[in-house]
């Protein structure tokens, strides 16, 4: 996702209502989010679907890494040789 450009990527919600198709086209073309404001304050962020999915994938990976680090710090690990032995016994004749 490219950097936000406040001059074009921050819009009042009233402008979004009037120009929804054009703003959505901008999001898809630039891959940048658009921040919608309500009464002069940030209210919502619109993202391209691919950008959203990418963020969710990254978040899931970070969560999995956190769980793995926590397990490793707690000593909840299996030695490499044991993993190899288990995999060989399951997948090799």
C-alpha positions as CSV (number, residue, x, y, z in Angstrom):
1,X,0.0,0.0,0.0
2,X,1.4,3.4,-1.0
3,X,1.6,6.4,1.3
4,X,-1.5,8.4,2.0
5,X,-1.8,11.8,0.3
6,X,-3.9,14.1,2.4
7,X,-4.6,16.5,-0.5
8,X,-6.5,13.8,-2.4
9,X,-7.0,10.9,0.1
10,X,-8.9,12.7,2.9
11,X,-12.5,13.5,1.9
12,X,-15.7,14.5,3.8
13,X,-18.4,11.9,3.9
14,X,-20.8,14.3,2.1
15,X,-18.3,14.3,-0.9
16,X,-18.2,10.5,-0.8
17,X,-22.0,10.4,-0.9
18,X,-22.0,12.6,-4.0
19,X,-19.0,11.0,-5.7
20,X,-18.9,7.4,-4.4
21,X,-18.1,5.8,-7.8
22,X,-15.3,8.2,-8.6
23,X,-13.8,7.8,-5.1
24,X,-14.0,4.0,-5.3
25,X,-12.3,4.1,-8.7
26,X,-9.5,6.3,-7.2
27,X,-9.0,3.7,-4.5
28,X,-8.8,0.8,-7.0
29,X,-6.5,2.8,-9.3
30,X,-4.1,4.2,-6.7
31,X,-4.3,1.4,-4.2
32,X,-4.2,4.1,-1.5
33,X,-6.8,4.3,1.2
34,X,-9.2,7.2,1.5
35,X,-10.1,8.6,4.9
36,X,-13.6,9.9,5.3
37,X,-14.3,12.7,7.7
38,X,-17.4,13.6,9.5
39,X,-17.8,17.0,11.1
40,X,-14.1,17.6,10.4
41,X,-12.8,14.5,12.2
42,X,-11.6,11.2,10.8
43,X,-14.5,8.8,10.7
44,X,-13.7,5.8,8.4
45,X,-11.1,4.4,6.1
46,X,-11.9,2.9,2.7
47,X,-9.4,0.4,1.3
48,X,-9.0,-1.5,-1.9
49,X,-10.1,-5.1,-1.3
50,X,-6.6,-6.5,-2.3
51,X,-5.0,-4.1,0.1
52,X,-7.4,-5.1,2.9
53,X,-6.8,-8.8,2.3
54,X,-3.0,-8.2,2.3
55,X,-3.3,-6.5,5.6
56,X,-5.4,-9.3,7.1
57,X,-2.8,-11.9,5.8
58,X,0.0,-9.9,7.4
59,X,-1.9,-9.6,10.7
60,X,-2.6,-13.4,10.8
61,X,1.1,-14.1,10.1
62,X,2.1,-11.7,12.9
63,X,-0.4,-13.4,15.3
64,X,1.0,-16.9,14.4
65,X,4.6,-15.6,15.0
66,X,3.6,-14.2,18.3
67,X,2.1,-17.6,19.4
68,X,5.2,-19.4,18.2
69,X,7.5,-17.1,20.0
70,X,5.4,-17.5,23.2
71,X,5.5,-21.3,22.9
72,X,9.3,-21.3,22.3
73,X,9.9,-19.0,25.3
74,X,7.8,-21.4,27.4
75,X,9.9,-24.3,26.2
76,X,7.0,-25.8,24.3
77,X,9.1,-27.0,21.4
78,X,10.0,-30.2,19.6
79,X,13.5,-30.9,18.5
80,X,14.2,-30.9,14.8
81,X,15.3,-34.5,14.8
82,X,12.0,-35.6,16.4
83,X,10.0,-33.6,13.8
84,X,12.0,-35.2,11.0
85,X,11.5,-38.7,12.5
86,X,7.7,-38.2,12.8
87,X,7.4,-36.9,9.2
88,X,9.5,-39.7,7.8
89,X,7.4,-42.3,9.7
90,X,4.2,-40.8,8.3
91,X,5.3,-40.1,4.7
92,X,8.0,-42.5,3.7
93,X,7.4,-46.3,3.2
